[in-house]
Amino acid sequence: MAAHRSAHDLLPQDRGQRRRGVVEEGLRAATEGGASRRRAMRERVDVGVGARYTTQDLPLSFTNQHGFKLFNFGDSNSDTGNLVSGMAESLDPPNGQTYFQKPSGRFCDGRLIIDFLMDAMDLPFLNAYLEAIGAPTFRKGCNFAAAGSTILPATASSVSPFSFGIQIAQFFRFKAKVQEIQAKTRRYDKFIPAQDYFQKGLYMFDIGQNDLAGAFYSKTFDQILASIPTILLEFENGIQRLYDQGGRNFWIHNTGPIGCLPQNIAKFGNDPSKLDELGCVISHNQASRLLNLQLHALCKKLQGQYPDANVTFVDIFTIKSNLISNYSRYGFEQPLMACCGNGGPPLNYDSRIACGQTKVVNGSSITAKGCSDSTEYVNWDGIHYTEAANQYVASQVLTGKYSDPPFADKMPFLLKLKF
């Protein structure tokens, strides 16, 4: 709590300077000695635009002069519109307000981690596979991630029917359709990937959080831990199928500290003995750690099994945990309370009403409203991170030190960053 008070003791301009340093710190680690110019805090959303670095300043794995494409699989951490498009899911303002000025299909006030990574690679944001309006282009890749998705096959109670296996099947259909079009005509080449992109492209994964979080509603802790090998076997099968189809570059995020999400604290954290020193649910984070430990072991196995492939494990859990435990150091003021919600401190989360919605509860009309400044919050709506937090996470991913193998090791899929 002392750290929390010290953050408030700072003058407004001092807090702004501290927040501006969040991404600069990550960039300095990745580009030693590189100077960085950053916009004011209210414009901190422009990571990757406010600074420029030569490729000589960067880790080898991010310095490619060749064409590059990305295919993404996951859940709401990287969904850019699939659930909203595929299920007619409603997202109301203030979702999207920080960057897009309107809901964008992302469960966030602005951009996601993947958006910042795409921007850093000088690539446009990924269009959602199921987004058919607005003449979307898939020349630079395609996003199959859908909010609420799990690695295991969906059930009748699942938020999303687009489980990992379905997303893989959608990719194969996408690839077959591209090949069919290219065999007939070249007139659509500017909208779809070239044939060799499916082998040269990067396959990115951020999924598994919902397998664990959802299980706590119906299973014992021991049952959840026992299910992890089955979850990862399903994931491994998906990787195998992509490899068999020519995929060679795999970028795998582990799952974050789900015990620190207001949704889970509100539901499972009523007993103080079940919370850690940060106020996070112990059992949920223990499950995350075990899944991540076994996922890391799987990645090491795949690295040995596929010597002609690049399998990179990225430790998102450590990055997010560090942000939550040292939030004031990085310019944030609220590590666990939702920016957009209802109920006020300490969590500002009400499971009955989603961000931006208005409902009648016990005879009273209640609206889940956004906070005045989302850059002060790590959490957006009780389940997802704010754009400011996503920017911090992306900046740390780009240092390379949370990856196995680290960026310092030369890897064939080399990217060209804007920094």
PyMOL commands that set and color helices and strands:
alter all, ss='L'
color gray80, all
select helices_A, chain A and resi 2-9+12-30+41-46+55-57+60-62+82-87+113-120+164-184+197-200+209-215+221-244+258-260+262-268+272-274+282-305+316-325+327-330+374-376+387-397
alter helices_A, ss='H'
color red, helices_A
select strands_A, chain A and resi 70-74+141-143+202-206+249-253+310-314+334-338+358-361+364-367+377-379+403-404
alter strands_A, ss='S'
color yellow, strands_A
deselect
rebuild
show_as cartoon
